[in-house]
Amino acid sequence: MRDVESCLCYLVCRAPKDPTTVRVFEVWESKEAHDDSLSLPAVRALVSEALPLLEERPSGESWDFVGGKGLS
């Protein structure tokens, strides 16, 4: 994701008390930028690699950032 400019943040986190629980947090310039990224070969490869490891399909929750440090 380092080369995808519209992806502002991409974090993979493991739960300290349950190493089988993993969360991915993504911050995109817009929903359209995220949707467009799904057609990129590198993103498609990453998704193809990750899907077999998942116990269930990601929920795809969306959040509205209202403040903080790190994003303008």
N, C-alpha and C positions, 0 to 999 in steps of 0.2 A: 504494500500500500504506500510505501515511501514515494513512489513515482507518480501517484495519482494526486494531482494538485488540488482537486476539489475535496479530497479527504483531509480534513483539518486535524483529525485525531483518530487513532486506531489502537486500542489497548486490549490485550488479552490478559485476563486475570484468573487466578486459581484461588479457590476458597481455602484458607489456611487449615481449617479443621476437616475439610473434605476435598482432597486433591482430585477427585473425579468430577467435581463441580467447577465448571469454567464459564466465565462471562466475557463477552466481547462488547466493548463500548466503542461506538463510532460516532464521530461528529463530522457532518458534511456541510458544504456551503449551502445546499438546498436539497429538498427531496428529489428534485429532478436530477441533480448531480449524482446522487446515490443510485437512482434508477438507471441513469446512463452508464454508470460504472459497471453494471452487471453485464454489459455487452463487451467489455474489455477482455481480451484473452487472458491477461494476468489475473484478473479478478475471477473469471470463470474457472481458471485452474485452481485458485485458492479455495473457492467454494466446492469444487469437485473433490478436493483433497480432504476438506473438513466434514462434509456431509456423512460419510461412512462412520465417522467417529461419534456422531451425535446420537443420543438416546431418543431425543424427540426434536421435532422441527423448531427452529428458533421462533420466538413470539414476535419479534420485530417491533417492539414497543418504540414509540416516539416520545420525545421530551422536548419541551420548550425551555431553552436556557434563559434565565432572567438575570444572571450576574455571576460574578466570580472572577477568577484569575486564569489567564491562559487563552481566552478567546476574545476577540474584539466584537 
